[in-house]
């Protein structure tokens, strides 16, 4: 008798997707990431084995031997290959080496033959000069013995108080006879005010010197550029109280650069506030400096978002398969 569903996470980061799978009732057999800070953060929050490894050096056989599973037994292989080469917040380099890490993910799909795979990436993959790379990835995935679908989804429709668009690829192995599907988006959005209600006063590092005089002049929705009328600080924005938070990205430079400014206070958001606005529990432990913790959050899959995806796969794919089996 089957007691639990299994998942293995590649490029696991701090564990946003892992938390979502946990909440959906999955047992994580193994998580892998090559970033030391992300690995330390993961270990602080999860009991499952975590390898500090470059996925390029990992073989399907050693994963199966370690997890004590056979080819085809794994329920879900999850992966979020690093996406900086596609990100609209970066330089968007088509030939960035990180854009080809999806091939390592595909190699492990071929070796492990999971019943389902889930791959997450940034929306920038389908925009402008990156469209060719997106088509290459989709064609590569569809060449596998899986039914594959891709959808641009926004985490704000899945109990996350943050507007965060991500591409989700789902593949279901052909022999399962079930088409991939996506969770139905909710209609009720959670605002910043609702999410942070009742939170006590927060302490954060001081703003960078160049922002100290600018931030007090910013109204909700305005960026530093709206005040300075120059520079490249369009990502430093005072967020609205009555809307979901804009996408929290990886911090660039000092406190204030690329940061969200609190709706009513002249400061950047605290780590606790960013965790809440990303659907992480307040007690989720983070390792490192303010900048390192913000980077972990900014690079994470939103847990509630992944929970919705995992629950949909559980109900509409895996449960049906095991009932027939």
Order of alpha helices (4+ residues) and beta strands (2+ residues): beta-alpha-beta-alpha-beta-alpha-beta-alpha-beta-alpha-beta-beta-alpha-alpha-alpha-beta-beta-alpha-alpha-alpha-alpha
